[in-house]
Amino acid sequence: MNGTNKLLQAPPYPVEQSLKRLGENLRTARIRRNITIASAAERIGTGPRAVMDAEKGKPSTGMVVYAALLWLYDLLSELDEVGDPSSDNEGLMLESTRQRTRARKSKGLDNDF
């Protein structure tokens, strides 16, 4: 094994596009708040390169950087909604098809002690 993660090098196209949109959204939020890259990095405890990479939507950027930037811009609550099991319509449907529809019929109590 060569140690490279293929997912980080070439994620599925929809994943790549979502990360790019997230990065663009983070950049817009930073600019609207008149925060420099250096200031954002300092405030979340990382370096400017990590902020720049997040704003580019680089797959290799750690999730914690994205989450910290959302927190900095007071947008972290929206992350709480991501992957919410109550919004997973397909998963809920699949789960309901696996539910037992009735309990097994009891054979009754055995008084044999």
Secondary structure, DSSP 8 states (H G I E B T S, - for coil): -----HHHHS--HHHHHHHHHHHHHHHHHHHHTT--HHHHHHHHTS-HHHHHHHHHT-TTS-HHHHHHHHHHTT-HHHHTTTT-GGG-HHHHHHHHHHS-SS-----------
